[in-house]
Amino acid sequence: MHCRLVGAPVQDGAGRMGCDMGPSALRAAGLGAALSELGHHVTDMGTVAPALARPGLAHGNAALKALPEICAWTQAIAEIAYTASADAMPIFLGGDHSISAGSVSGVARRAAEQGRPLFVLWLDAHPDFHTLETSASGNLHGVPLAYAAGQAGFEGYFPELAAPVDPTRICTLGLRSVDPAERCALHEAGVSVHDMRAIDEYGIAPLLRAFLERVAGQNGMLHVSLDVDFLDPSIAPAVGTTVPGGATFREAHLVMEMLHDSGLVSSLDLVELNPFLDERGRTAVLLVDLTASLMGRRIMDRPTRSH
């Protein structure tokens, strides 16, 4: 496969600084080399630069932070996502989760032109399904999935969507921190929600398998958005939004192995890596190893690492 790496060093959407170093950390942890070793052709497209921010862009929700900046980033990332997804698999190196407003909308435009439905697998402790009106923190890494799904309230602020993602084609997996407004919005929109309680009860494999069968049955393309806080902070400390009780090492690798076996994944986000909070690069290395599992590395191929 041809993989295109796209650095998106965005930190304006998060509540603390440091995510802008995420793309460099993933490169330093050997992402490109790991993909090449698996036989993939890798092109590093470098780092996205934001579009020109609209001065004076303001919203009635006074809590919102960096609205002009995030809108500018979204425009630029959406354009490169559309370009990079031409006959290749783009891998977006975040940056906070606000980058997915651009990555998902860009690849959705590509899927629509190809006449195929885009599905989204959201691996995250949070659903990021706030609108500009409902965000209480004002941190815009909490809105990208709602925006990409065409929820109301983004008009006149974020770029106009060429192809909104049907919310019924979105699966959130690993949730354990959901605000009341998001809970209602997810239910009304028809998003598939699998929180950690569901994973504890049924296991992660049956839940993911059912979703992948839906994607395959509709000849869909699949965008995977992997937030560091999907993982338990005991194995992935480098994130500013840690929530205890996340996916274990083996659960995370099983998800990636099943995604590889499905042959459905067409684009990938790696987001919310904050190297300033990491321990000797262990979270960055884990993200590289998970990506390698997604791209075909088997358990028998996995190198032994000491931490």
Secondary structure, 3 states (H helix, E strand, C coil): CEEEEEEECCCCCCCCCCHHHHHHHHHHCCHHHHHHHCCCEEEEEEECCCCCCCCCCCCCCCCCCCHHHHHHHHHHHHHHHHHHCCCCEEEEEECCCCHHHHHHHHHHHHHHHCCCCEEEEEECCCCCCCCCCCCCCCCHHHCHHHHHCCCCCCCCCCCCCCCCCCHHHEEEEEECCCCHHHHHHHHHHCCEEEEHHHHHHHCHHHHHHHHHHHHHHCCCEEEEEEEHHHECCCCCCCCCCCCCCCECHHHHHHHHHHHHHHCCEEEEEEECCCHHHCCCCHHHHHHHHHHHHHCCCCHHHCCCCCC
